[in-house]
Amino acid sequence: MSADRKLHIGLSLTATWLKGPRPHPDEARSEGMGPVEFYVGLAQAAERAKLDFVFRPDYLVMNQAMVAHSPTQVGLDPTMLLATIARETEKIGLVTTASTTFNPPYVVARQIQSLHWISKGRAGWNIVTSIEGAENFGNEPMPAPEVRYRKAAEFTGLVRQLWASYPGVSSASVQAVDHAGEFFHVKGPLNVPGHEAGPPPLFQAGASEIGRSFAASVADATFAAMPEIGDGIELRADLRNRAERQGRSANAVRVLPGLYFFLARTREEAWKLHERAHAHLTRERRVEALKTVLGLDVGALTPGSRVTADLLPASDHPVRSRTHAELLRRFIAANSPTVEEVLARPEVVGSAHWVSVGTVDDVLNDIVERFEAGALDGFIALPGGSVSSMDLFFEELVPELVRRGLFRSEYEGSTLREHLGIR
Ligand SMILES: Cc1cc2nc3c(=O)[nH]c(=O)nc-3n(C[C@H](O)[C@H](O)[C@H](O)COP(=O)(O)O)c2cc1C
């Protein structure tokens, strides 16, 4: 590892302790705060810690089960939320999510370029092809993954062309794009000029075969699901290869896994936070979740029995996300885990993210191990458990990364491109 290699750290504007059925004592601190104030405060704390960016995932459906548990989990439009945060912060990057399956490219190009102006060059776009939500956009079912990725590639190319169509406020070279493709017909140019910061960086999520090739062709960073260190080493090496094969630098795609952390003064307390965050997931719900993730029904298996590779459905069995299904298939094939172990996996109880539970030292060692092993270029912190866990992250864990020379102590620039080192 080169001596000056530093982590890129983002913070997801989500808060799982608000999801539980029972209030956690820490919730008193967020009580009475609307979701907007809460997230503004979180973004300001992230900026004080000099993080690269805040990040907001997005789904265009209502998760009724989650809302029943926690009325505070409102699905605010991410770009509007980040535009508000832009006015309350100065340096931190703002990465919004927009689906290429459901939106018109002209609107997305314009909204994100607007966020870029509002934030003075701090916007980023997380490109998702989405796994659900078709019912809110017509009568057709979700398109097949291949179609979604073809559309994503055309959509993204078009957005970049639109961004380039009106290069700058004083630019004389405004040009139509005259795009006529499989999915879109757009004349252009865009009516918002480019910002002197350069175009917004592109993030991407989805790591199936086509997802990876799409990421390698265009993304500056990938939001990765990385439950095990080996998953990350494999993904990062593969993306570096693919980027080079596409004529880009091996470093072009920064691999940033979600790090779902639960921090406390003792391991016991941290595990209690973790347990509490998953307490609402009964065995029945986990069995159902596993069916959705993998198409595998373990409901009839006796406790303690092992789930072996021969029980796995055929690899072309339709699933919601091939990224998540593939991660779990690999884990089962390598470990023949017990039913209980499978039902506790991050792919089943969450979004397949790397879970790190313990003291500041424990989580820190976990991060350093993965960084040194080449599994990641940074991470997107997903705060789990409680406000006090998040406080430990900002007040102790990040400062220790700085002390070890693995993270910046001050911003060197004021745009997201600068924070990510994109030339
Ligand atoms: C880590 C991760 C985060 C994702 N976040 C979102 C999201 O916020 N919104 C969304 O609509 N889809 C999200 N997706 C879904 C992907 O965009 C994609 O549709 C899905 O993974 C299927 O692609 P695949 O076949 O490459 O796995 C996410 C996927 C992954 C792996």
Ligand as a Chemical Component Dictionary entry (heavy atoms), coordinates in Angstrom:
data_LIG
# 
_chem_comp.id                   LIG 
_chem_comp.type                 NON-POLYMER 
_chem_comp.pdbx_formal_charge   0 
_chem_comp.three_letter_code    LIG 
# 
loop_
_chem_comp_atom.comp_id 
_chem_comp_atom.atom_id 
_chem_comp_atom.alt_atom_id 
_chem_comp_atom.type_symbol 
_chem_comp_atom.charge 
_chem_comp_atom.model_Cartn_x 
_chem_comp_atom.model_Cartn_y 
_chem_comp_atom.model_Cartn_z 
_chem_comp_atom.pdbx_ordinal 
LIG C1  C1  C 0 -25.055 -1.608 -2.294  1  
LIG C2  C2  C 0 -26.265 -1.387 -3.159  2  
LIG C3  C3  C 0 -27.054 -0.257 -2.953  3  
LIG C4  C4  C 0 -28.186 -0.018 -3.740  4  
LIG N1  N1  N 0 -28.939 1.099  -3.516  5  
LIG C5  C5  C 0 -30.053 1.321  -4.257  6  
LIG C6  C6  C 0 -30.884 2.468  -4.025  7  
LIG O1  O1  O 0 -30.619 3.313  -3.156  8  
LIG N2  N2  N 0 -31.990 2.612  -4.777  9  
LIG C7  C7  C 0 -32.343 1.727  -5.757  10 
LIG O2  O2  O 0 -33.365 1.927  -6.413  11 
LIG N3  N3  N 0 -31.572 0.623  -6.017  12 
LIG C8  C8  C 0 -30.460 0.410  -5.290  13 
LIG N4  N4  N 0 -29.681 -0.697 -5.545  14 
LIG C9  C9  C 0 -30.068 -1.610 -6.625  15 
LIG C10 C10 C 0 -29.155 -1.525 -7.828  16 
LIG O3  O3  O 0 -29.225 -0.264 -8.461  17 
LIG C11 C11 C 0 -29.514 -2.585 -8.872  18 
LIG O4  O4  O 0 -30.787 -2.317 -9.420  19 
LIG C12 C12 C 0 -29.577 -3.983 -8.283  20 
LIG O5  O5  O 0 -28.466 -4.247 -7.478  21 
LIG C13 C13 C 0 -29.660 -5.000 -9.397  22 
LIG O6  O6  O 0 -28.480 -4.951 -10.158 23 
LIG P1  P1  P 0 -27.492 -6.199 -10.175 24 
LIG O7  O7  O 0 -28.167 -7.212 -11.071 25 
LIG O8  O8  O 0 -26.198 -5.661 -10.754 26 
LIG O9  O9  O 0 -27.361 -6.667 -8.785  27 
LIG C14 C14 C 0 -28.534 -0.942 -4.760  28 
LIG C15 C15 C 0 -27.734 -2.079 -4.965  29 
LIG C16 C16 C 0 -26.612 -2.311 -4.185  30 
LIG C17 C17 C 0 -25.788 -3.531 -4.429  31 
# 
loop_
_chem_comp_bond.comp_id 
_chem_comp_bond.atom_id_1 
_chem_comp_bond.atom_id_2 
_chem_comp_bond.value_order 
_chem_comp_bond.pdbx_ordinal 
LIG C1  C2  SING 1  
LIG C2  C3  SING 2  
LIG C2  C16 DOUB 3  
LIG C3  C4  DOUB 4  
LIG C4  N1  SING 5  
LIG C4  C14 SING 6  
LIG N1  C5  DOUB 7  
LIG C5  C6  SING 8  
LIG C5  C8  SING 9  
LIG C6  O1  DOUB 10 
LIG C6  N2  SING 11 
LIG N2  C7  SING 12 
LIG C7  O2  DOUB 13 
LIG C7  N3  SING 14 
LIG N3  C8  DOUB 15 
LIG C8  N4  SING 16 
LIG N4  C9  SING 17 
LIG N4  C14 SING 18 
LIG C9  C10 SING 19 
LIG C10 O3  SING 20 
LIG C10 C11 SING 21 
LIG C11 O4  SING 22 
LIG C11 C12 SING 23 
LIG C12 O5  SING 24 
LIG C12 C13 SING 25 
LIG C13 O6  SING 26 
LIG O6  P1  SING 27 
LIG P1  O7  DOUB 28 
LIG P1  O8  SING 29 
LIG P1  O9  SING 30 
LIG C14 C15 DOUB 31 
LIG C15 C16 SING 32 
LIG C16 C17 SING 33 
# 
